[in-house]
Amino acid sequence: MLVFIDESGHPHPNDSTKNPILLSVCIHERDVKHITNQIYKIKDAHFNRQDELKSTSLIREQTITKNRTRNKAFVDDFVSAVCSFNITVFAIIMSQPKEPLLMNGDTLPKQYHHLLKKVEFFCENHHYDKAIFVFDETNERDDQKIVEAFTGFLFKSRLGKTFDRILEMPLFVSSSLTPAIQIADIFAGIVRHYYEHELDKKSPETDFEAWIAELFKIIYSRTENNTWPGQPRKKEYGFFYMGNKF
């Protein structure tokens, strides 16, 4: 199982994002080629090129008001095609923290604890031997912090040491060259807009909100709630709102 990770927004007091999102897309290795092929065809049909397309340029008000014929059609086809495969999506919904979060040594921010736990239980319940986490590379220094915190959590923390389905060596890839990372980016952007527009609490009031709600519904259909191993009455929900409980 390959687990592609991305964030939308950054959980930091100075970041303008109201609800940062940490999201994973779990894809079985046998499906990666087929999904990548579909993404290639959709990009070629709408843009006649294979450039990286980021959620920040696609998931915005202008997609509805100014460039509806191209960007909206691309996102609609992209989400529909990807979600037609046997993928599983997990998401952690946060609120803007009051203090900066640390990621160094064996300090892995709490949102990652929640996400790793969901993937671990998912693999356990579906009998996947290992899950390989794949991150969008940023720079060597920041990527090294993730590696140290990730492995430190698995090797040193009481919770992490109970996990045996997660490979202790995350991979880092370029999102411009790896379409599956682009899936996580676009999905995370949609989920962030859904919660920042409070569509979990109200009905859509604009065309943009209606579009976001429709896309979110499709993505949410690909999540899964799992039971804790050995505790069938205890649920681990696929989409988890942790607020600012860091």
C-alpha positions as CSV (number, residue, x, y, z in Angstrom):
1,M,0.0,0.0,0.0
2,L,1.3,3.4,-1.0
3,V,0.2,6.3,1.2
4,F,0.5,9.7,-0.5
5,I,0.6,12.6,2.0
6,D,0.0,16.3,1.5
7,E,-1.1,19.4,3.5
8,S,-3.4,22.2,2.5
9,G,-2.6,25.2,4.6
10,H,0.0,25.3,7.3
11,P,-0.8,24.9,11.0
12,H,0.9,28.0,12.3
13,P,-0.3,31.1,14.2
14,N,0.8,33.4,11.4
15,D,-0.7,31.4,8.6
16,S,-4.0,32.7,7.1
17,T,-5.5,29.2,6.9
18,K,-8.4,28.8,9.2
19,N,-8.6,25.0,8.9
20,P,-5.3,23.3,7.8
21,I,-5.7,19.8,6.5
22,L,-3.4,16.8,6.6
23,L,-4.6,14.3,4.1
24,S,-3.5,10.9,2.8
25,V,-4.5,8.9,-0.2
26,C,-3.9,5.2,0.1
27,I,-3.4,3.4,-3.3
28,H,-2.5,-0.2,-3.8
29,E,0.6,-0.6,-5.9
30,R,-1.2,-2.5,-8.6
31,D,-3.5,0.5,-9.2
32,V,-0.9,3.2,-9.4
33,K,-0.2,2.7,-13.2
34,H,-3.9,2.7,-14.0
35,I,-4.6,5.9,-12.0
36,T,-1.6,7.6,-13.4
37,N,-2.8,6.7,-16.9
38,Q,-6.2,8.3,-16.2
39,I,-4.6,11.5,-14.9
40,Y,-2.4,11.7,-18.0
41,K,-5.5,11.4,-20.3
42,I,-7.5,14.0,-18.4
43,K,-4.6,16.5,-18.4
44,D,-4.1,15.9,-22.1
45,A,-7.8,16.3,-22.9
46,H,-8.2,19.6,-21.0
47,F,-4.8,21.3,-21.2
48,N,-2.8,19.3,-23.9
49,R,0.1,19.2,-21.5
50,Q,1.3,17.3,-18.4
51,D,2.4,20.2,-16.2
52,E,1.8,20.0,-12.4
53,L,-1.5,21.6,-11.5
54,K,-1.8,22.8,-7.9
55,S,-5.0,23.0,-5.8
56,T,-4.3,26.7,-5.1
57,S,-4.7,27.5,-8.8
58,L,-7.6,25.2,-9.3
59,I,-9.8,25.2,-6.2
60,R,-10.8,28.9,-5.9
61,E,-13.7,31.2,-6.5
62,Q,-12.3,32.2,-10.0
63,T,-12.7,28.6,-11.1
64,I,-16.4,29.1,-11.0
65,T,-16.7,32.8,-12.0
66,K,-13.9,33.3,-14.6
67,N,-12.5,30.0,-15.9
68,R,-15.4,27.6,-15.5
69,T,-15.1,25.8,-18.8
70,R,-11.6,24.5,-18.3
71,N,-10.4,24.3,-14.7
72,K,-13.8,23.3,-13.3
73,A,-14.2,20.6,-16.0
74,F,-10.7,19.3,-15.2
75,V,-11.2,19.1,-11.5
76,D,-14.6,17.4,-11.9
77,D,-13.1,14.8,-14.3
78,F,-10.0,14.4,-12.1
79,V,-11.9,13.7,-8.8
80,S,-14.5,11.5,-10.5
81,A,-11.8,9.4,-12.3
82,V,-9.5,9.0,-9.3
83,C,-12.4,8.1,-6.9
84,S,-13.7,5.5,-9.3
85,F,-10.6,3.4,-8.2
86,N,-10.3,1.4,-5.0
87,I,-8.5,4.2,-3.1
88,T,-9.0,5.2,0.6
89,V,-8.7,8.7,1.9
90,F,-8.0,9.8,5.4
91,A,-8.0,13.4,6.6
92,I,-7.2,15.3,9.8
93,I,-9.0,18.7,10.1
94,M,-7.2,21.2,12.3
95,S,-7.8,24.7,13.5
96,Q,-5.2,27.4,13.5
97,P,-2.9,26.8,16.5
98,K,-2.0,29.4,19.0
99,E,1.7,28.5,19.1
100,P,4.1,27.1,16.4
101,L,4.3,23.3,16.2
102,L,7.6,21.5,16.5
103,M,8.9,18.8,14.3
104,N,12.4,17.8,15.2
105,G,14.1,14.8,16.8
106,D,11.4,12.4,17.9
107,T,8.7,15.2,18.1
108,L,6.1,14.4,15.5
109,P,3.1,16.7,15.6
110,K,-0.1,15.2,16.9
111,Q,-2.0,15.4,13.5
112,Y,0.5,12.9,12.2
113,H,-0.1,10.5,15.1
114,H,-3.8,10.5,14.2
115,L,-3.1,9.9,10.5
116,L,-0.6,7.1,11.1
117,K,-3.0,5.4,13.5
118,K,-5.7,5.4,10.8
119,V,-3.4,3.9,8.2
120,E,-2.1,1.3,10.7
121,F,-5.6,0.1,11.6
122,F,-6.7,0.2,7.9
123,C,-3.8,-2.1,6.9
124,E,-4.4,-4.3,9.9
125,N,-8.1,-4.8,9.1
126,H,-7.4,-5.4,5.4
127,H,-4.4,-7.5,5.9
128,Y,-1.9,-5.3,4.1
129,D,1.6,-6.2,5.1
130,K,3.2,-2.7,4.8
131,A,2.2,0.9,4.1
132,I,4.9,3.1,2.5
133,F,4.4,6.8,3.2
134,V,5.2,9.1,0.3
135,F,5.7,12.8,1.0
136,D,6.0,15.8,-1.4
137,E,9.6,16.9,-1.1
138,T,10.3,20.5,-0.1
139,N,14.0,21.0,0.8
140,E,16.6,18.7,2.3
141,R,16.6,20.3,5.7
142,D,12.8,20.1,6.2
143,D,12.5,16.7,4.7
144,Q,15.2,15.4,7.1
145,K,13.1,16.8,10.0
146,I,10.2,14.7,8.9
147,V,12.3,11.6,8.6
148,E,13.7,12.0,12.1
149,A,10.4,12.8,13.6
150,F,8.6,10.0,11.7
151,T,11.1,7.3,12.7
152,G,11.5,8.7,16.2
153,F,7.8,8.3,16.7
154,L,7.8,4.7,15.4
155,F,10.8,3.6,17.4
156,K,10.5,5.6,20.6
157,S,6.8,6.5,21.4
158,R,4.6,4.0,23.2
159,L,1.9,4.3,20.4
160,G,4.4,4.1,17.5
161,K,6.1,1.0,18.8
162,T,2.8,-0.9,18.6
163,F,2.6,-0.2,14.8
164,D,4.0,-3.0,12.6
165,R,2.3,-2.2,9.3
166,I,4.1,1.1,8.5
167,L,7.5,1.0,6.8
168,E,9.9,2.9,8.9
169,M,11.5,4.7,5.9
170,P,9.3,7.4,4.3
171,L,9.9,8.4,0.7
172,F,10.1,11.9,-0.8
173,V,9.2,12.6,-4.4
174,S,8.7,15.7,-6.6
175,S,5.0,16.5,-6.9
176,S,5.7,17.9,-10.4
177,L,6.8,14.4,-11.5
178,T,4.5,12.2,-9.4
179,P,0.8,12.4,-10.2
180,A,-0.3,10.6,-7.1
181,I,1.1,13.4,-4.9
182,Q,-1.0,15.8,-7.0
183,I,-4.1,13.7,-6.0
184,A,-3.4,14.3,-2.3
185,D,-2.8,18.1,-3.0
186,I,-6.0,18.6,-4.9
187,F,-8.1,16.5,-2.5
188,A,-6.6,18.3,0.5
189,G,-7.5,21.7,-1.0
190,I,-11.1,20.6,-1.6
191,V,-11.4,19.4,2.0
192,R,-9.9,22.6,3.4
193,H,-12.4,24.8,1.5
194,Y,-15.3,22.6,2.6
195,Y,-14.5,23.2,6.3
196,E,-13.3,26.8,6.0
197,H,-16.7,27.6,4.4
198,E,-18.3,25.7,7.2
199,L,-20.2,23.4,4.9
200,D,-20.3,20.8,7.6
201,K,-22.6,23.1,9.4
202,K,-24.7,24.8,6.7
203,S,-26.0,24.3,3.2
204,P,-24.1,25.9,0.3
205,E,-25.0,29.6,-0.4
206,T,-23.0,30.2,-3.5
207,D,-22.1,28.3,-6.7
208,F,-18.6,27.9,-5.4
209,E,-19.8,26.4,-2.2
210,A,-22.1,24.1,-4.0
211,W,-19.3,22.9,-6.2
212,I,-17.0,22.3,-3.2
213,A,-19.8,20.4,-1.4
214,E,-20.3,18.2,-4.4
215,L,-16.6,17.4,-4.7
216,F,-16.2,16.8,-1.0
217,K,-19.1,14.3,-1.1
218,I,-17.3,12.2,-3.8
219,I,-14.0,12.3,-1.9
220,Y,-15.7,11.5,1.4
221,S,-17.2,8.4,-0.2
222,R,-13.7,7.0,-0.4
223,T,-12.9,7.2,3.3
224,E,-13.4,4.3,5.7
225,N,-14.0,4.0,9.4
226,N,-12.1,1.2,11.0
227,T,-12.3,-0.6,14.4
228,W,-9.3,-0.8,16.7
229,P,-7.6,-4.1,16.5
230,G,-8.9,-6.3,19.3
231,Q,-11.5,-3.6,20.3
232,P,-14.4,-4.0,17.8
233,R,-16.6,-1.5,19.6
234,K,-14.0,1.3,19.3
235,K,-14.1,3.3,16.1
236,E,-11.3,5.1,14.2
237,Y,-13.0,7.6,11.9
238,G,-11.6,8.3,8.5
239,F,-12.1,12.0,8.7
240,F,-11.2,13.4,12.1
241,Y,-11.7,16.9,13.4
242,M,-9.0,17.6,16.0
243,G,-9.5,21.4,16.1
244,N,-6.6,23.0,18.0
245,K,-5.9,20.1,20.3
246,F,-2.3,19.8,19.4
